[in-house]
Structure formats: structure tokens, C-alpha cells
Amino acid sequence: MTPIETLAGLAADWQTRPLTDEVRAAVRHATLDWFATTIPGTVRPPATLLAAGALGAGAGNAICYVTGQRISARAAAFINGTASHTVEFDDIFRDGGYHPGSPSIAAALAVAQDIGATRDQFDRAVIAGYEAGCRLAMALQPSHYEMWHITGTVGTIGAAAAGALLLGCDRDGIANAIAISTSFAGGHQQNLQGQSMVKAMHPGHAADAGLLAAYAAAAGATGARDSLDGPKGYAAATSDGTGNWDAAFEGAGDWTPITRMTVKIHGCCGHIFAALDALDALRAEHGFAADDIAKIHVEGYGPTKDICDRPAPRIAQEARFSLQYCLSAQMVLGQVRLAAFEEDALADPAIRAIMPRITVARAKDLAAEYPRRRMARLHLTLTDGRTFSRFQPTRRGDPEQPVLLDELIGKYDELAGPVLPTDSLTRLRDTILTGDSLPGDLSKTDTAA
């Protein structure tokens, strides 16, 4: 079988495969995490801009979580998928360097609401979307990430698989949806720079484009079965080969990617997490304060240097990808959450004073283990001359160091609480974790509406 046929088969199996307690819990936790990161994005641009224009109008049964209006599934997937990536708290499949929830859940939820699917059908579609997208990500990385934003690209394929499953496609139909979606997938790295809003729109586009492919396949349209691995196929066009399919299909059928997710506990780029965890551990052990820092040097893997070495960020989007800013904010504020990227924090002289003392370099040995390991070495010098170093072999929130359910609920309460009234916040959480119905309408606070 071609890789597309294998991916389609793995996705299609979730139409009828029994869901273990582990898998059922994983999809519900992923859905709660998606709402945790989406809801604060619904009151910020670019989602607010998109919803106020023509995209936010029109007929349909899918919910736009920015306005609460019922619109078409594709428009809802675009807007909600954009909102879900705005504050940089969306889940990570570490081994593929990919955020599957933003596009896959946005697409699956929009279609499920539009067609009146059951909760079980929605859950299965999400699992299938994660299966296809995460395994494809492993086939393309790490070279794909040099030029392409993988959540915007591979997310299209994950959304296509999820949408096709909900639309009743069989294995061949899902294969066609995946094949078609490879021609719709896009999102380059340059738009992750500067003041561009495009990064947040990448998973929104992925959700929309994936659904376009799913609708086309459900209507009978076909795609080339070698469009992933052919000599002029997607892998060849966007990575340094035609795909590492042994890595992609390792353990296929024995485990599914949604059970191996990383939950983000810092509101910034995941390539900074290991350094943040190392700094936090050294501070807890030795008790130094922000004013005690003379210099910090971080050794990381490729993207830690290539993407996150930003000594002078100007705006929140840049600051979320600045190792210098995030480490400084953690020392001054105690954590890197939403408040770290508000205007007063961005201008805080105490944070800005530490930033020039922080440097970052690419370590060859750490880079060789990427993307399956996300490590850092942090070297700290204090003003009194003391020096400390720490090797951080993993990140808090990774599968080897998972957060507890109470911590995930706390993240949801913290991020969604300022936007939703308490009764809506609680009702949505209970529906997601223990209910039998789809998550539906939300009532926002007057100040957030």
C-alpha cells in the first residue's frame, strides 16, 4: 500500500474500533485543551477581524465561537481554528513538532455540529485526524520545518481525515480526501516573523482546506494515491526526501498519537520550554532573584536557536517566540502565561533589563535528537560570581512528564475563565469531560462579547 492508503486505513479503523479508557480519556482531554486555548483567542485578532467580515456571515449549523452565530462548517473551522492558535497554548505532538488540535478539532467540531453528528462520531473523527496528521508529521520532520509551518501544512491532512470520517467516507474515500488535501496544504515560515497575523491563520486555513478536500472526496472526487510519496509529491516538495515512512508507521495499530500529547503550560513557543523548565528548577534550588542574574546562556536544538533567538521583540507575537523575553519574563513575573504578553509586561523595564544578558546557541548533540527529544542546557552566572548549570532532558507537559487532569482543568479555568461566565465555563467543562453530547453554544461575559 502507498503511505496515503496506510494513513487512510488507520484513520478509517476508528469508525468502528473499540475505544479503550485511555483513548477515550485522551480525546476528551484534548478537546478540553482545545477549548482552553481557543476561547481566549475568540476575543483577539485575527479571529475577531475574520468573524466581523464576510467569513462570519452566511448560513449553516456550525458555531463560530467568536460571535456565537451559526455559520457554514468551513467558515467556522477557519475562524475557530485561527482562534485556537492565537495565544500559543495549543497541544503539541512532540515527535512530529506539530499542533494537531488546532486544525483537527476545529474541522471535526464544525462538521459534527453542521450535520448533527453524535459525540461518539465526533470523538472518533478527532482521533482519526490526530492519527493521520501526527504520523505524517513524523515522516516529514525535521527538514520540513526549515521552510514550512507544519501545523498549517500537515494540519490540512489531519483535518481532511477527520472531516472525511464524519462525512461517511470509507477507507478509499478518506484516501482520496488525504490525496486531495496535499494539494491544498500550505503555510511558509516567513509569515511567522514580524507583525504578521498569518501564523494564527495557518491552522484555520488548514481546517478549512482540509474540509474542502473532505467534501470533494465525499462527492466522489479522487486524488493520486502517490501524492505524498511520489517523486513530485508532497514529501519531496516540502522535505529532504520522499518521507520517512518507517518512522511514521512505527507502532501503528498498537498506539495512537492522541495518547502521546504534550500539554502546553507556558504561553509561548514550545522550543523555549526546556530552557524555561531548567531556569525554574535552578531558581527553586538556589533561590536567586531577577536582579541577581549576570548572564544566562542556553544550548538548544535547531529551532531553539533558529526560531527563538530574538533579542529585541517588539510585539506580543514576536515575544512569544523570543527565548530572551520569555526567560526574562519568567524571572520577573514568576511564569509565562497570558499576562506576560500584555502591553505593560512587554514594556516592563525589569524584564527588558535582563534580556541583553541572555544568549542562545545550537548544540549539535541536542539538535541530533530533535524532534523526538526537546532538550536544553542552561548555564547561569549570578552577580556574586556563582555559576550553575542544568541539563533539561524533557519538558513538563511532555508524555514522560505529563500534567495531571486537575492541572489541565486549572489551565482551562485560567484561560477561558476571563471570557466565559462561571456557569458556562463549568457546563462546557462537564460536557467535554463526562457528557454524551457535542460541545455547543457558549455565553460570553458582557465585557468579552
C-alpha positions as CSV (number, residue, x, y, z in Angstrom):
1,M,0.0,0.0,0.0
2,T,1.0,3.6,-0.5
3,P,1.5,5.8,2.6
4,I,-1.8,7.5,1.8
5,E,-3.6,4.2,1.8
6,T,-1.9,3.2,5.0
7,L,-2.9,6.5,6.7
8,A,-6.4,6.2,5.4
9,G,-6.7,2.7,6.7
10,L,-5.5,3.8,10.2
11,A,-8.0,6.6,10.2
12,A,-10.9,4.5,8.9
13,D,-10.3,1.9,11.6
14,W,-11.5,4.5,14.1
15,Q,-15.0,4.3,12.7
16,T,-15.6,1.0,14.5
17,R,-12.5,0.2,16.6
18,P,-13.4,-0.1,20.3
19,L,-12.2,2.9,22.3
20,T,-10.2,2.0,25.4
21,D,-10.5,4.0,28.5
22,E,-7.1,5.5,27.8
23,V,-8.1,6.6,24.3
24,R,-11.5,7.9,25.4
25,A,-9.9,10.0,28.1
26,A,-7.2,11.3,25.7
27,V,-9.7,12.6,23.2
28,R,-11.7,14.3,25.9
29,H,-8.7,15.9,27.4
30,A,-7.5,17.1,24.0
31,T,-10.9,18.6,23.4
32,L,-10.8,20.4,26.8
33,D,-7.3,21.7,26.0
34,W,-8.6,22.9,22.6
35,F,-11.3,25.0,24.2
36,A,-8.8,26.3,26.8
37,T,-6.7,27.8,24.1
38,T,-9.5,28.7,21.7
39,I,-11.7,30.7,24.0
40,P,-9.1,33.4,24.8
41,G,-8.4,33.6,21.1
42,T,-12.0,34.4,20.3
43,V,-11.7,37.9,21.8
44,R,-8.4,38.8,20.0
45,P,-7.4,39.5,16.4
46,P,-7.2,38.0,13.9
47,A,-10.2,35.8,14.7
48,T,-12.3,38.9,15.7
49,L,-11.4,40.5,12.4
50,L,-12.3,37.4,10.4
51,A,-15.6,37.0,12.2
52,A,-16.7,40.6,11.6
53,G,-16.3,40.3,7.9
54,A,-17.9,38.2,5.2
55,L,-16.4,35.0,6.7
56,G,-18.6,35.4,9.7
57,A,-21.8,35.6,7.8
58,G,-23.8,33.0,5.9
59,A,-26.0,30.0,6.6
60,G,-25.0,26.8,8.3
61,N,-25.2,24.9,11.6
62,A,-21.6,25.2,12.8
63,I,-20.9,27.6,15.7
64,C,-18.5,30.5,15.3
65,Y,-17.1,30.8,18.8
66,V,-16.2,34.5,18.2
67,T,-19.8,35.6,17.7
68,G,-21.8,32.7,18.8
69,Q,-23.6,32.7,15.4
70,R,-24.3,29.6,13.3
71,I,-22.4,29.7,10.0
72,S,-21.0,27.2,7.5
73,A,-18.8,24.4,8.6
74,R,-15.8,25.7,6.6
75,A,-16.1,29.3,7.8
76,A,-16.5,28.1,11.4
77,A,-13.4,25.8,11.1
78,F,-11.4,28.7,9.6
79,I,-12.3,31.2,12.3
80,N,-12.2,28.8,15.3
81,G,-9.0,27.2,14.1
82,T,-7.4,30.6,13.9
83,A,-8.6,31.5,17.4
84,S,-7.2,28.2,18.8
85,H,-3.7,29.1,17.7
86,T,-3.6,32.8,18.7
87,V,-2.4,32.6,22.3
88,E,0.1,29.8,21.7
89,F,-1.3,27.3,24.2
90,D,-2.4,24.6,21.8
91,D,-1.3,21.0,22.2
92,I,1.8,19.5,20.7
93,F,2.7,16.2,19.2
94,R,6.3,16.4,20.1
95,D,7.7,13.6,17.9
96,G,6.3,15.5,14.8
97,G,6.7,19.1,16.0
98,Y,3.1,19.6,15.2
99,H,0.0,21.2,16.9
100,P,-2.8,18.7,15.8
101,G,-5.6,20.1,17.9
102,S,-6.0,23.5,16.3
103,P,-6.9,22.2,12.8
104,S,-8.2,18.8,13.6
105,I,-10.6,19.6,16.3
106,A,-11.7,22.9,14.6
107,A,-12.6,20.9,11.5
108,A,-14.2,17.9,13.3
109,L,-16.3,20.1,15.6
110,A,-17.6,22.3,12.8
111,V,-18.7,19.4,10.6
112,A,-20.1,17.5,13.6
113,Q,-22.3,20.5,14.6
114,D,-23.3,21.1,11.0
115,I,-24.5,17.6,10.3
116,G,-25.8,16.8,13.8
117,A,-23.2,14.0,14.5
118,T,-23.1,12.2,17.8
119,R,-20.5,12.7,20.4
120,D,-19.0,9.3,19.7
121,Q,-18.7,10.2,16.0
122,F,-17.0,13.4,16.8
123,D,-14.6,11.7,19.2
124,R,-13.7,9.1,16.6
125,A,-13.1,11.8,13.9
126,V,-10.7,13.7,16.2
127,I,-8.8,10.5,17.0
128,A,-8.5,9.8,13.2
129,G,-7.4,13.3,12.4
130,Y,-4.7,13.1,15.0
131,E,-3.7,9.7,13.7
132,A,-3.2,10.9,10.1
133,G,-1.7,14.2,10.8
134,C,0.7,13.2,13.6
135,R,2.1,10.2,11.7
136,L,2.6,12.3,8.6
137,A,4.4,14.9,10.6
138,M,6.9,12.2,11.7
139,A,7.5,11.3,8.1
140,L,8.4,14.9,7.1
141,Q,10.4,16.1,10.1
142,P,12.8,17.7,10.9
143,S,13.6,19.0,7.4
144,H,10.0,20.1,6.6
145,Y,10.1,22.7,9.4
146,E,13.0,24.6,7.9
147,M,10.7,26.3,5.4
148,W,7.2,25.2,6.3
149,H,4.9,25.8,9.3
150,I,3.9,22.2,9.9
151,T,0.6,23.0,11.7
152,G,-0.6,24.9,8.7
153,T,0.6,22.2,6.2
154,V,0.2,18.8,7.8
155,G,-2.9,20.2,9.7
156,T,-4.7,20.2,6.3
157,I,-4.2,16.5,6.0
158,G,-5.4,15.9,9.6
159,A,-8.5,18.0,9.1
160,A,-9.2,16.2,5.8
161,A,-9.1,12.8,7.5
162,A,-11.3,14.0,10.4
163,G,-13.8,15.6,8.1
164,A,-14.0,12.6,5.7
165,L,-14.7,10.2,8.6
166,L,-17.6,12.3,9.7
167,L,-18.9,12.6,6.2
168,G,-19.2,8.9,6.0
169,C,-16.2,8.2,3.7
170,D,-14.8,4.7,3.7
171,R,-11.1,3.8,3.5
172,D,-11.0,4.7,-0.2
173,G,-12.8,8.0,0.4
174,I,-10.5,9.0,3.2
175,A,-7.5,8.2,1.0
176,N,-8.9,10.5,-1.7
177,A,-9.5,13.2,0.9
178,I,-5.9,13.0,2.0
179,A,-4.6,12.9,-1.5
180,I,-6.7,16.0,-2.5
181,S,-5.6,17.8,0.6
182,T,-1.9,17.5,-0.2
183,S,-2.5,20.0,-3.0
184,F,-4.3,22.4,-0.7
185,A,-1.8,22.4,2.2
186,G,0.5,25.4,2.7
187,G,2.0,27.9,5.2
188,H,5.6,29.0,5.0
189,Q,7.9,30.1,7.8
190,Q,8.4,33.7,6.7
191,N,4.9,34.6,7.8
192,L,5.9,33.5,11.3
193,Q,8.1,36.6,11.5
194,G,7.4,40.2,12.5
195,Q,4.0,41.7,12.9
196,S,2.2,39.3,10.6
197,M,-1.1,37.8,11.8
198,V,-0.8,34.9,9.3
199,K,0.7,32.4,11.7
200,A,-2.5,32.2,13.7
201,M,-4.5,31.8,10.5
202,H,-2.4,28.8,9.3
203,P,-4.3,26.2,11.3
204,G,-7.6,28.0,10.5
205,H,-6.7,27.6,6.8
206,A,-5.7,24.0,7.4
207,A,-9.1,23.2,8.9
208,D,-10.9,24.9,6.1
209,A,-8.8,23.4,3.3
210,G,-8.9,20.0,4.8
211,L,-12.7,20.2,4.9
212,L,-12.8,21.3,1.3
213,A,-10.8,18.1,0.4
214,A,-13.2,16.0,2.6
215,Y,-16.3,17.4,0.9
216,A,-14.7,16.8,-2.5
217,A,-13.9,13.2,-1.7
218,A,-17.3,12.6,-0.2
219,A,-18.8,13.9,-3.5
220,G,-16.7,11.3,-5.4
221,A,-13.6,13.3,-6.4
222,T,-10.3,11.4,-6.5
223,G,-6.7,12.1,-5.9
224,A,-3.4,10.5,-6.8
225,R,-2.5,7.7,-4.3
226,D,1.2,8.5,-4.5
227,S,0.7,12.3,-3.9
228,L,2.5,12.0,-0.6
229,D,5.5,9.9,-1.5
230,G,5.8,10.2,-5.3
231,P,8.9,11.8,-6.9
232,K,7.0,15.1,-7.3
233,G,4.7,14.5,-4.3
234,Y,4.2,16.4,-1.1
235,A,7.1,14.9,0.9
236,A,9.5,15.5,-2.0
237,A,8.3,19.1,-2.4
238,T,8.5,20.0,1.3
239,S,11.2,17.9,2.9
240,D,14.6,16.5,2.1
241,G,13.3,13.2,0.7
242,T,10.1,11.3,-0.1
243,G,9.2,10.7,3.5
244,N,10.5,8.6,6.5
245,W,7.6,6.2,6.5
246,D,9.3,3.7,8.9
247,A,9.2,6.5,11.5
248,A,5.6,7.5,10.5
249,F,4.1,4.0,11.0
250,E,6.2,2.8,13.9
251,G,3.7,1.1,16.3
252,A,0.7,1.7,14.0
253,G,-2.2,-0.2,15.4
254,D,-0.6,-0.6,18.8
255,W,-0.8,3.0,20.0
256,T,-2.4,6.1,18.6
257,P,-0.9,9.6,18.7
258,I,-3.6,11.3,20.7
259,T,-2.5,9.3,23.8
260,R,1.0,10.9,23.5
261,M,0.3,14.6,23.5
262,T,2.2,17.4,25.2
263,V,0.0,19.9,27.1
264,K,1.5,23.4,27.0
265,I,1.9,25.0,30.4
266,H,3.8,28.1,29.1
267,G,2.1,30.5,26.7
268,C,4.9,30.7,24.2
269,C,6.8,28.7,21.6
270,G,7.4,25.1,22.7
271,H,11.0,25.3,21.6
272,I,11.6,27.5,24.7
273,F,10.0,25.2,27.2
274,A,13.1,23.1,28.1
275,A,15.0,26.3,28.9
276,L,12.1,27.7,31.0
277,D,11.9,24.4,33.0
278,A,15.6,24.4,33.6
279,L,15.6,28.0,34.8
280,D,12.7,27.3,37.0
281,A,14.4,24.3,38.6
282,L,17.6,26.2,39.2
283,R,15.7,29.1,40.8
284,A,13.8,26.7,43.1
285,E,17.0,25.0,44.1
286,H,19.2,28.1,44.7
287,G,16.7,30.9,45.5
288,F,18.1,33.7,43.3
289,A,16.1,36.7,42.1
290,A,15.8,38.5,38.8
291,D,18.3,41.2,39.9
292,D,20.9,38.5,40.8
293,I,21.3,37.4,37.2
294,A,24.5,38.4,35.4
295,K,24.1,36.2,32.3
296,I,22.3,33.2,31.0
297,H,23.5,31.0,28.1
298,V,21.2,28.4,26.6
299,E,22.2,25.5,24.5
300,G,19.3,24.1,22.5
301,Y,18.4,22.1,19.4
302,G,17.9,23.7,15.9
303,P,14.6,25.6,16.2
304,T,15.5,26.9,19.7
305,K,18.3,28.9,18.0
306,D,16.8,29.4,14.5
307,I,13.3,30.5,15.6
308,C,13.6,31.7,19.2
309,D,16.8,33.7,19.2
310,R,15.1,37.0,19.2
311,P,16.9,39.5,21.4
312,A,14.6,42.5,20.9
313,P,11.0,41.6,20.2
314,R,8.6,44.5,19.8
315,I,5.1,43.0,19.9
316,A,3.4,40.0,21.7
317,Q,3.7,37.7,18.7
318,E,7.4,38.2,18.5
319,A,7.8,38.0,22.3
320,R,6.1,34.5,22.3
321,F,9.0,33.3,20.1
322,S,11.8,35.1,21.9
323,L,13.8,33.0,24.3
324,Q,15.4,36.1,25.7
325,Y,12.0,37.7,26.5
326,C,10.3,34.5,27.9
327,L,13.2,33.7,30.3
328,S,13.3,37.3,31.5
329,A,9.5,37.3,32.0
330,Q,9.6,34.1,33.9
331,M,12.2,35.6,36.3
332,V,10.2,38.8,36.8
333,L,6.6,37.6,36.7
334,G,7.1,34.1,38.0
335,Q,5.5,32.4,35.0
336,V,4.9,32.8,31.3
337,R,1.2,32.9,30.8
338,L,-1.2,35.3,29.1
339,A,-0.2,38.2,31.3
340,A,3.4,38.0,30.1
341,F,2.3,39.3,26.7
342,E,0.1,42.2,27.7
343,E,1.4,45.7,26.9
344,D,2.5,46.5,30.4
345,A,4.6,43.4,30.6
346,L,6.1,43.9,27.1
347,A,7.3,47.4,28.2
348,D,8.4,46.3,31.8
349,P,11.9,47.7,32.3
350,A,12.7,44.9,34.7
351,I,12.1,42.3,32.0
352,R,13.9,44.4,29.4
353,A,16.9,44.8,31.6
354,I,17.6,41.0,31.8
355,M,17.1,40.3,28.1
356,P,20.6,41.5,26.9
357,R,22.2,39.2,29.3
358,I,20.7,36.1,27.6
359,T,22.3,34.2,24.7
360,V,21.4,31.1,22.9
361,A,23.3,28.6,20.7
362,R,22.6,25.5,18.8
363,A,24.2,22.4,20.3
364,K,25.0,19.6,17.8
365,D,24.2,16.8,20.2
366,L,20.8,18.2,21.2
367,A,19.9,19.0,17.6
368,A,20.6,15.4,16.6
369,E,17.8,14.2,18.9
370,Y,15.2,16.6,17.6
371,P,12.2,16.3,17.1
372,R,11.7,13.2,19.4
373,R,13.6,14.8,22.2
374,R,13.3,18.5,23.2
375,M,16.3,19.2,25.5
376,A,18.3,22.2,26.7
377,R,21.4,23.0,28.7
378,L,21.2,26.2,30.7
379,H,24.3,27.9,32.1
380,L,23.7,30.7,34.7
381,T,26.1,33.2,36.2
382,L,25.0,35.4,39.1
383,T,26.2,38.8,40.0
384,D,28.1,37.4,43.1
385,G,30.1,35.2,40.8
386,R,28.4,31.9,41.4
387,T,27.6,29.7,38.4
388,F,25.1,26.9,37.9
389,S,24.2,24.7,35.0
390,R,21.4,22.3,34.4
391,F,20.6,19.8,31.6
392,Q,16.9,19.5,30.9
393,P,16.2,16.2,29.2
394,T,12.4,16.8,28.7
395,R,9.7,19.4,29.2
396,R,7.0,19.5,31.7
397,G,3.8,18.5,29.9
398,D,5.5,16.0,27.6
399,P,4.4,12.4,27.7
400,E,7.3,11.5,30.0
401,Q,6.3,14.3,32.4
402,P,2.6,14.7,31.9
403,V,0.3,17.2,33.6
404,L,-2.5,15.9,35.8
405,L,-6.1,16.3,34.9
406,D,-6.5,18.8,37.7
407,E,-3.7,20.9,36.1
408,L,-5.4,20.7,32.8
409,I,-8.7,21.8,34.3
410,G,-6.8,24.7,36.0
411,K,-5.3,25.7,32.7
412,Y,-8.8,25.7,31.2
413,D,-10.2,27.8,34.0
414,E,-7.4,30.3,33.9
415,L,-7.5,30.8,30.1
416,A,-11.3,30.6,29.5
417,G,-12.5,32.0,32.8
418,P,-12.0,35.7,31.9
419,V,-14.1,35.2,28.8
420,L,-16.9,33.0,29.9
421,P,-19.3,33.4,32.9
422,T,-18.8,30.7,35.6
423,D,-21.9,28.7,34.7
424,S,-20.9,28.5,31.0
425,L,-17.4,27.6,32.0
426,T,-18.5,24.8,34.2
427,R,-21.2,23.5,31.9
428,L,-18.7,23.3,28.9
429,R,-16.1,21.6,31.0
430,D,-18.5,18.9,32.3
431,T,-19.9,18.3,28.8
432,I,-16.5,17.8,27.4
433,L,-15.2,15.5,30.1
434,T,-18.2,13.5,31.1
435,G,-21.1,14.3,28.8
436,D,-22.6,12.4,25.8
437,S,-23.4,15.5,23.7
438,L,-21.3,17.7,21.5
439,P,-19.9,20.9,23.0
440,G,-22.3,23.6,21.7
441,D,-23.3,27.2,22.3
442,L,-21.4,29.4,24.8
443,S,-22.5,32.6,26.5
444,K,-19.7,35.1,26.9
445,T,-19.4,37.8,29.5
446,D,-20.7,41.2,28.5
447,T,-17.2,42.6,28.6
448,A,-15.8,39.9,26.3
449,A,-18.7,39.7,23.8
